[in-house]
Amino acid sequence: MAQPIDDLIVTKASGEKVRFSVGKLRMSLLKSGADDQLVQDVLRQLEPLLYEGISTKKIYKKAFSILKKLSKKTAAKYSLKQGIMQLGPSGFPFEKFVAELLKAQGYATEIGVMVDGHCVRHEIDVIAAKDGHRSMIECKYHNLHRNKSDVKIPMYIQSRFKDVEKVWPSEKEFEIRFHEVWLVTNTRFTDDAKRYAACMNMRLIGWDFPSKSGLKDMVDSFHLYPITCLTSLTQSEKQRLLDQKIVMCKELLDNESILRKAGVRDSRLLSALTEVDSLCGL
C-alpha cells in the first residue's frame, strides 16, 4: 500500500532528506497553466507511484509523464526549466534564447560580437540596445539545477565590462560604448553574487530572479518557449534543430519543412505543429 503523500520523506538533488511538499508541486503545476481539476488528476495518479526516499528528480519525471498524457501544452510549460537545461552544451542556443526574450521587450540585439577593449579583445555574448542605451550582457548557462552562479562570476564579468566600457578615440577623450552590464543565468545566484552585483550596479536575471521578472516570468509573458520544451519531439529531433540553430518554438510556426529536415515523420507532424501553436499563444 502506498504511503500517504503528506508523510513522505524524499531525497533532494543535494542528498538532503526532506518531507515532501505537496503544496510546492501543486503550485508548480498551477504556474504551468494547469487548472484545479488537472492538478487533482495528476496528484491522484502520482500518489501510488511514490515511495519513501524517492528523489525529487524522479517525482518530477513521473509528474511530467502523467501530465504529458493529460495536457501536452501544460507539460511543455511544466518542463521549461529542464528544457532550458537542454540548450547546452555550447553557449549559442542559450544566448539566442536570451536575445529573443530581450527583442520581445523592444531591444535590438546582437549575439557573439567581438570588441576591442582597452587591454585585450573580448567576445560579448549579447549586446542589447534600446532608447540610445547599450548594454553588455553575459550569459552563464548551467546544465544542473543545483549549480548557482557565485560571486566569482559577476566579479570576472565586471572586470571585462570595465575593459570594454569605453572607446578611446584619443588619449584624453573617450566615448561610452556600454552603459551597463547584465549577467543572465538559467539557475540562481548566491547571496554574495547578488550583493556584489547590487554594489556594482550590475543587473542580474536568473530563473526566478528578480521576483516576477526572472527568466520564467519573461518566457510565460511573451510565449517564447525553447524547442527543447516540446513534448512531441524526440531528443534527437530537438538536437537536430539546435544544430540548425533553431532555438525558439516560434521559428517552427507553419514550418513543416524544418521539422521534416529534423526527421519528424508525417505521423507526428500535426501533433508537433499543434503543440507549437499552443505554446506560442495561437
C-alpha positions as CSV (number, residue, x, y, z in Angstrom):
1,M,0.0,0.0,0.0
2,A,1.4,3.4,-1.0
3,Q,2.4,5.7,1.8
4,P,0.3,8.9,2.4
5,I,1.8,11.6,0.2
6,D,1.8,14.1,3.1
7,D,4.1,11.9,5.2
8,L,6.6,11.0,2.5
9,I,10.3,11.7,3.0
10,V,12.0,12.5,-0.3
11,T,15.7,13.0,-1.4
12,K,16.7,16.3,-2.9
13,A,19.5,16.5,-5.5
14,S,21.9,17.5,-2.8
15,G,21.2,14.3,-0.9
16,E,19.3,16.0,1.8
17,K,16.2,14.2,3.1
18,V,13.1,16.4,3.5
19,R,9.3,16.0,3.9
20,F,7.6,16.1,0.5
21,S,5.8,19.3,-0.2
22,V,2.5,18.7,-1.9
23,G,2.0,22.4,-1.9
24,K,5.1,23.1,-4.0
25,L,4.2,20.5,-6.5
26,R,0.6,21.8,-6.7
27,M,1.9,25.4,-7.2
28,S,4.4,24.4,-9.9
29,L,1.6,22.7,-11.8
30,L,-0.7,25.7,-11.4
31,K,2.0,28.1,-12.6
32,S,2.4,25.9,-15.7
33,G,-1.2,26.6,-16.6
34,A,-3.0,23.6,-15.1
35,D,-6.4,24.2,-13.7
36,D,-7.5,22.7,-10.3
37,Q,-9.1,19.6,-11.9
38,L,-5.9,18.8,-13.9
39,V,-3.8,19.3,-10.7
40,Q,-6.0,16.9,-8.8
41,D,-5.8,14.3,-11.7
42,V,-2.0,14.5,-11.7
43,L,-1.8,14.1,-7.9
44,R,-4.2,11.2,-7.9
45,Q,-2.3,9.3,-10.5
46,L,1.1,10.2,-8.9
47,E,0.4,9.2,-5.3
48,P,0.5,5.4,-5.8
49,L,3.9,5.7,-7.6
50,L,5.7,7.4,-4.8
51,Y,7.7,5.7,-2.1
52,E,9.9,6.5,0.9
53,G,13.2,8.1,-0.1
54,I,12.3,8.7,-3.7
55,S,14.3,11.5,-5.3
56,T,12.7,14.8,-6.3
57,K,14.1,14.3,-9.8
58,K,12.1,11.0,-10.1
59,I,9.0,12.7,-8.8
60,Y,9.3,15.4,-11.4
61,K,9.7,12.8,-14.2
62,K,6.7,10.8,-13.0
63,A,4.6,14.0,-12.7
64,F,5.7,15.1,-16.2
65,S,4.9,11.7,-17.7
66,I,1.4,11.9,-16.3
67,L,0.9,15.5,-17.3
68,K,2.1,14.8,-20.9
69,K,-0.7,12.3,-21.3
70,L,-3.3,14.7,-19.9
71,S,-2.2,18.0,-21.5
72,K,0.9,18.4,-23.8
73,K,0.7,22.2,-23.6
74,T,0.8,22.2,-19.8
75,A,3.5,19.5,-19.7
76,A,5.7,21.6,-22.1
77,K,5.4,24.6,-19.8
78,Y,6.0,22.5,-16.7
79,S,9.2,21.2,-18.3
80,L,10.5,24.8,-19.0
81,K,13.4,24.7,-16.5
82,Q,14.5,21.3,-17.8
83,G,14.1,22.4,-21.4
84,I,16.4,25.4,-20.8
85,M,18.9,22.9,-19.3
86,Q,18.9,21.1,-22.6
87,L,20.0,24.1,-24.6
88,G,23.7,23.2,-24.0
89,P,26.4,22.2,-24.1
90,S,27.5,25.1,-26.4
91,G,26.6,28.6,-25.3
92,F,24.9,29.8,-28.5
93,P,21.4,28.4,-28.0
94,F,21.1,30.0,-24.6
95,E,22.5,33.3,-25.9
96,K,19.9,33.3,-28.7
97,F,17.2,32.4,-26.2
98,V,18.1,35.4,-24.0
99,A,18.4,37.7,-27.1
100,E,14.9,36.7,-28.2
101,L,13.4,37.5,-24.8
102,L,15.0,40.9,-25.0
103,K,13.8,41.5,-28.6
104,A,10.2,40.9,-27.3
105,Q,10.8,43.8,-24.9
106,G,11.9,46.2,-27.6
107,Y,15.6,45.8,-27.6
108,A,17.8,45.5,-30.7
109,T,20.2,42.6,-30.1
110,E,23.4,41.1,-31.5
111,I,25.0,37.8,-30.4
112,G,28.6,36.8,-30.1
113,V,30.2,40.2,-31.0
114,M,34.0,40.7,-30.8
115,V,35.0,44.1,-29.5
116,D,38.4,45.6,-28.6
117,G,38.9,46.5,-25.0
118,H,41.4,48.9,-23.6
119,C,43.7,46.0,-22.9
120,V,42.5,42.9,-24.8
121,R,39.8,41.8,-27.3
122,H,36.6,40.3,-25.9
123,E,33.6,38.3,-27.2
124,I,30.4,39.7,-25.9
125,D,27.6,37.1,-25.6
126,V,24.7,39.6,-26.3
127,I,24.6,43.3,-27.0
128,A,21.2,44.9,-26.4
129,A,20.3,48.5,-27.4
130,K,17.2,50.5,-26.6
131,D,16.5,54.2,-26.5
132,G,20.1,55.1,-27.1
133,H,21.3,52.9,-24.2
134,R,23.6,49.9,-24.9
135,S,24.0,47.0,-22.5
136,M,26.7,44.3,-22.4
137,I,25.1,41.0,-21.5
138,E,26.9,37.9,-20.4
139,C,25.1,34.6,-20.3
140,K,26.0,31.9,-17.8
141,Y,24.5,28.6,-18.7
142,H,24.3,25.7,-16.2
143,N,23.3,22.2,-17.0
144,L,22.3,21.2,-13.5
145,H,19.6,22.8,-11.4
146,R,21.7,22.9,-8.2
147,N,24.6,24.9,-9.8
148,K,24.4,28.5,-8.8
149,S,26.4,31.5,-10.1
150,D,28.6,32.5,-7.3
151,V,30.3,35.9,-6.6
152,K,33.4,35.0,-8.8
153,I,31.3,35.2,-11.9
154,P,30.0,38.8,-11.6
155,M,33.4,39.8,-10.4
156,Y,35.0,38.4,-13.5
157,I,32.3,40.0,-15.8
158,Q,32.7,43.3,-14.1
159,S,36.4,43.3,-14.9
160,R,35.6,42.6,-18.6
161,F,33.0,45.3,-18.6
162,K,35.5,47.9,-17.3
163,D,37.9,47.0,-20.1
164,V,35.3,47.4,-22.9
165,E,33.0,50.1,-21.3
166,K,34.8,53.0,-23.1
167,V,36.2,53.6,-26.5
168,W,39.3,55.9,-26.6
169,P,39.5,57.9,-29.8
170,S,42.4,59.8,-28.3
171,E,44.5,59.6,-25.1
172,K,42.4,62.3,-23.4
173,E,38.9,61.7,-24.7
174,F,36.6,58.7,-24.6
175,E,33.1,57.6,-25.7
176,I,30.8,55.3,-23.8
177,R,30.4,52.0,-25.6
178,F,28.3,50.3,-23.0
179,H,26.2,52.0,-20.4
180,E,25.6,48.9,-18.2
181,V,26.4,45.3,-17.8
182,W,24.0,42.4,-17.2
183,L,24.5,38.8,-16.1
184,V,21.9,36.3,-17.1
185,T,21.8,32.7,-15.8
186,N,19.3,29.8,-16.1
187,T,19.6,28.8,-12.5
188,R,20.1,31.0,-9.4
189,F,22.7,33.3,-7.8
190,T,24.4,33.1,-4.4
191,D,23.7,35.8,-1.9
192,D,27.2,37.2,-2.3
193,A,26.8,37.4,-6.0
194,K,23.6,39.4,-5.5
195,R,25.3,41.7,-3.0
196,Y,28.3,42.3,-5.3
197,A,26.1,43.0,-8.3
198,A,24.0,45.5,-6.4
199,C,27.1,47.2,-5.3
200,M,28.4,47.4,-8.8
201,N,25.1,48.4,-10.4
202,M,25.1,45.1,-12.4
203,R,21.8,43.8,-13.4
204,L,21.1,40.1,-12.6
205,I,18.5,37.9,-14.2
206,G,18.1,34.3,-13.1
207,W,15.5,31.6,-13.3
208,D,13.2,33.3,-10.7
209,F,15.2,36.5,-10.0
210,P,14.2,39.3,-9.7
211,S,10.8,38.4,-8.4
212,K,8.2,38.4,-11.1
213,S,10.7,39.4,-13.8
214,G,13.1,36.4,-14.0
215,L,13.6,34.1,-17.0
216,K,10.5,32.0,-16.3
217,D,8.2,35.1,-16.0
218,M,9.6,36.5,-19.3
219,V,9.0,33.3,-21.1
220,D,5.4,33.0,-19.9
221,S,4.7,36.6,-20.6
222,F,5.8,36.6,-24.2
223,H,5.1,32.9,-25.1
224,L,8.7,32.5,-26.0
225,Y,9.5,28.8,-25.3
226,P,12.6,27.0,-26.5
227,I,12.1,24.0,-28.8
228,T,13.6,21.8,-26.0
229,C,10.3,22.1,-24.1
230,L,8.3,20.3,-26.9
231,T,6.9,17.0,-25.8
232,S,6.0,15.9,-29.3
233,L,9.7,15.7,-30.4
234,T,12.4,13.2,-29.5
235,Q,15.7,14.3,-28.0
236,S,17.5,13.5,-31.3
237,E,15.0,15.6,-33.3
238,K,15.5,18.5,-30.9
239,Q,19.2,18.2,-31.2
240,R,19.0,18.3,-35.0
241,L,17.0,21.5,-34.7
242,L,19.6,23.0,-32.4
243,D,22.3,22.0,-34.8
244,Q,20.4,24.1,-37.4
245,K,20.4,27.0,-34.9
246,I,16.7,26.6,-34.4
247,V,16.1,27.5,-30.8
248,M,12.6,29.0,-30.4
249,C,9.3,27.4,-30.9
250,K,8.1,30.4,-32.9
251,E,10.6,29.5,-35.6
252,L,8.6,26.3,-36.2
253,L,5.3,28.1,-36.7
254,D,3.7,26.8,-40.0
255,N,7.1,25.4,-41.0
256,E,6.8,21.8,-41.8
257,S,10.0,21.8,-43.9
258,I,12.2,22.5,-40.8
259,L,10.5,19.7,-38.9
260,R,10.9,17.3,-41.8
261,K,14.5,18.1,-42.1
262,A,14.9,17.3,-38.4
263,G,13.5,13.9,-39.1
264,V,9.9,14.4,-37.8
265,R,7.7,11.9,-39.6
266,D,4.3,12.6,-41.2
267,S,2.5,10.8,-38.4
268,R,3.8,13.3,-35.8
269,L,4.0,16.5,-37.8
270,L,0.4,17.6,-37.0
271,S,0.9,16.9,-33.3
272,A,4.2,18.9,-33.2
273,L,2.8,21.8,-35.1
274,T,-0.3,21.9,-32.9
275,E,1.8,21.9,-29.8
276,V,4.0,24.7,-31.2
277,D,0.8,26.8,-31.9
278,S,-0.4,26.3,-28.4
279,L,2.9,27.3,-26.8
280,C,3.1,30.4,-29.0
281,G,-0.3,31.6,-27.8
282,L,-2.1,30.9,-31.0
